[in-house]
Amino acid sequence: MATAPHIQIAQQLEQGKRPLPRLPETVVTIRQIIANPSHHQNDIIQLLEQDPVLVDQLMKLADSPLFHQATSPADLRGAIQRLGEYTVSNFVLTYTIKKLFPSDSKLAKRFLAHYWQRSIALSAISTIMAKHIPQLSTDEAMLASLLQDAGSMLLIINLAKEPNLLASEKKVKQMCRGLNNRLTSLLLNHWHMPITFIEAVKHRTYWQYAPQQYDLTCHCILARYLWLTHQTKSIKLIAIDELPAYQLSPLVQHQLPDHTHLMNFIYQDACEMTEMLGGQVNFYPQKDSTKKTKQHSRPSFFQTLKKHFQSKEK
């Protein structure tokens, strides 16, 4: 029996017969700089200043309430000191990741946009939850969730090179579901990402995943679960109280107000984080219960950030 074309593509990618996306030079260089124990921060500043848009995004991130500072950083050096060099490196990858999956095919662009918007939504939810969990790195939570569907995007740009493989939306999504974990793990290994990221991909829909303590995999599972429960199309899932990742979450155990649904607690902030990452808020529509909660919710996590930049524009 002949091997299906999408399986052949996966095998060719694994065997090195098809190219894998290379990390942007900025990402590679900043990692090399940080890995050098005797590096100087000026080297990072000079590298980042070559991309004014990236610098602007880093300044906004450093000035956001994610980092609990009352005053704005004075310059890029101040932003790097506030964020930390490792966080800056991860954010540079977050900023550039979309550019790694180009295609001239209109159909491919439509599928890529679908998976990219989903990645941003997952990343936003993950980031906002991580803000409330001290033992998790916010930038790692952001990046680990953003990369979860990278294998699907890799498959799509390769399917676009073959005639008619993108003709059926249903089949494309089936192919992506079947190969995403395998191809994402391939990419993350190729990019030398942390093993914790790869483990999070392998278990991303294993709802019964139950380690001894809450970890990055739990966090990504919980973010995906929350996103799925807020889709317009009904999806059969186990009850959230039965989800080990939910039971283990420090946010649920110690910080979530009584009788408050987790998604209601983070929804407003997750929407604004989605916008900050360039995504579409309506990608995970509000349900009626969330709307009611939002009307009486605490001030937005990003209101301070918005007011700050609005006042600067005036």
N, C-alpha and C positions, 0 to 999 in steps of 0.2 A: 504494500500500500504506500502511495506517495505521501511524503511529508507535507503537511499544510504550509502554504507560503509564509504565514506569520511565524510558524515554528522555525522554518528555514532561516528567516530573518534573524530570529533570536539566536540561533546556533551560529550564524555568521558573525554576529556581533560578539558573541562569547569567544569565538575562534580568532578574532582580530581581522576577519575578512571584510568587515565594514567598519568605518571609523567611528569612534566614540567622541562626543563633544569634549573639547579641551577647556579647562577652566580659563577664564580671561586672564591676560597677562598681569593685570592689576592685582587680581586675587592671588596668583602664584607668587608675585613679587612681594606682596605684603606679608605672606606667610613665610617666605624665605627670610625677610628682614626680622620678623618677630622670633624666628627660630635661632637667630644668631644672638648669643648671650651678650655680645659687646655692641649690639646695634644702638643707634642714636635715634631718638624720636623725630629729629629733623628729617631722617630718611623717609619716614612714613608721611610726614607732612608734605614733603616735596612730591611724593608719589600721588597723594590724594589731590593736591592742588591742580593736577593736570585735568581733573574732571570737576568743574565748578558745580554741576548739578548734583553730583555725589556729595560734594562738600556741603551743599545746602541741605541735603537730606540728613547727613550726619549731625549738622547743627540742630535741626529740628528734633531729631531723636534725642540728642543730649539735653535739649531744653524741655522735653516732655516729662510729665509726672512719673513716667516709668522709673526715673532715676532719683526721685524724691529730693530735688534741689529747688530752692526758692528763687534763685537768681539764674539768669542765662549765662552760658559760657561766653567769655569775652571774644574768643577766637577759636580757630580749629585746634590749636594746641590744648586749649582749655576743654574743648569737647572730647578730645582723645583721652585726656587725663580723667575726665569724668566717666566716660564709657569703659575705658580699659582697652588695651591694644587687641586683646583676643576678641572682645565684642565688636570692635571696629572691623576686624578681619571677617568675622561672620556676617556682619551687616553688608559689607562690600559684596560678598557672595550673594546674599539675599537680593541686593539691588541689581545684580547683573545676571541672575540665573535665567530669566526669561529669554535673554538674547542667545542662549545656548541651543535653542530649538527653532531655527529659522526654516521656513518653507515658502515656496512660491505658489503652492497649491491653495486655492480658495477653500476647498473642502478641509484640507489639513489645518489651515488657519482657524477654521471654525471649531474643529475638535480641540486644537491646542488652546484656544481661548476658553473652552469649557473646562479643561483640566487646570489651566492656570488660575481661573477665577476660583475654582474649588480649592486649589492649593493656598491661595491668599486667605480665603475664608477660614480654612483649618488653621493656618498660621496665626491669624488674628485671635481666634478663640484660644489657641494654645498660649499665645503671648500674654493675654490678659489674665488667664488663670495663673500662669507662672509668676505674675507680679505679686500674687498673694501667697506664694509658696517659697519661703526663703532658701530652701535647700536645692531649688532648681534654678539654673541659669536662664534668664529671660531670653537672651539671644539664641541659646541652644534650643530652647523650646520653640522659638520662632522658626529657626532654620530647619530643625528636624521635621516639623510638620509641613513646611513649605516644599521639602524635597520628596515627600511621600509618594507623589504621583509622577515623579521624574521619568520612571520607566515607561509609563504610558505615553508621555510626550516623545520620548526617544523612539518608541515603536511607531508612532504616527508619522514622524518625519521620514521614517524608512518605508512605511506602507505607501506614502505618497509617491515614492519613486517607482512603484509597480502599478500597472494598469488595473483600474477597477477595484482595488482593495479597500478603498474608502467609500464605496458606493452605498453601503448599507450601514446606517448609524447603529442599529442593533448589533450587527456583527462586529463593528469596530469596537464597541464598548465591551462585548464579550471577549474579544482578543486582548484588550487592555486589561480586563479583570484577570484573565488567565496568565498573563505574562508580566504584569506590573512589578510584583515583588522580586521576581527573578532579574528583570532588567534594571530595576532601581538599585538592587544590591550590587549588580555589576558596575553601575555608574559610581556608586558611593565608594566602592573599593578602588575604582580607577582614579577617583579624586582624592583618595586617602582620607575619607571622612571617618569620624570616630566610630568604633564598633557599636556604641550605644545607638547611633543613628540607624545602622543596619539592622540591629535587633528590633528597633521600633517599626521598621518597614516590614520585616518578616512576620510580625505579630499584629499588624495594624487592624485587622478585622477579627482577631481571635478574642472574642468578648470574655472568655473564661480565663484569660491570662491572669495569673494570681501569684506574683512573687511574694517574698516575705515582707517587703516594704515598697512603698510608692517609688517608682522610678520614671525615667523618660519615656519608656514604652507605655506604661500606664497612662502617662500624661497625654501622649499622642492618641491612644485608644479612646480616652475620655473626650478629647477634642473632636475626634471623628464621630463618636456616638452622638454628641450634642449637635453637631452639624447635620447628621442624618435625621435626627428627630425633628428638625426644623425645615425639612423639605416639603414641598407641596404634595409630592407623590408619597403615598403611605408606604412605609417600609416596616416589615415585621422585625422587631428587635426585642430582646429580653428587657424586662423592666429595669430601670436605671438603678433601683435599690439592690438588684441582683448582680450588678456589674462589679466585679472585684476592684477594678480601677477606681470606681466611684467610692466604694467602701473604704479603700485605702487612702483616698485623697486627703491630705492635711487641710485643704480648703473646706471640704465638707465636714470633716471631723471637728475643726476648731474655729472656723471663721464664718461659715455660712449662717446667716440668721435663721431662726426657727421657721419652719413652714415656707421657706423660700426655695423655689426651683433654681438649680445652679445656672441654667441658661438665662433665666430672668435676671439673676444677680449680675451676670457679666455682659448681657446682650447689648446694652447701650454703648459700653466701652468697646466691645468687639466690633460693632458697626463702625465706630470712629477709627479704630485701628485698621479695619479693612480699607477705609478711604485713604488713610495715611500710606498704606502699602500699594495704593493704586487700583484697588478692587472695587467691585460693585456690591453695595450693601444689600440690594434685593436678591443676592445670590442665596441667602438663607432667610426666607421671608418670616416675618413675625407671625406668631399665632395669637389668637385673641387674648389668651391668658397673659402672654408676654406684654401685649399692648397695655393691658390694664395695669400690670406691675410698673411699666415704664412711666406712666403718668404720675406715679407717686414715688418714683425712685430718687436715690440720692443724686447730688450734682454729678454731671458726667466727668469721667476720669480725664477726658481731654479738653474740657471746657477752658481750663487755664491756658493750655497750649493754643487753642483757637483764638482766644481773646488777645493773647500776647502777639500773635502774628497779625491779627487784624489791626491792632493799635500801631504796629510798625508800618503797615501799609498806608495808614492814614498820615 
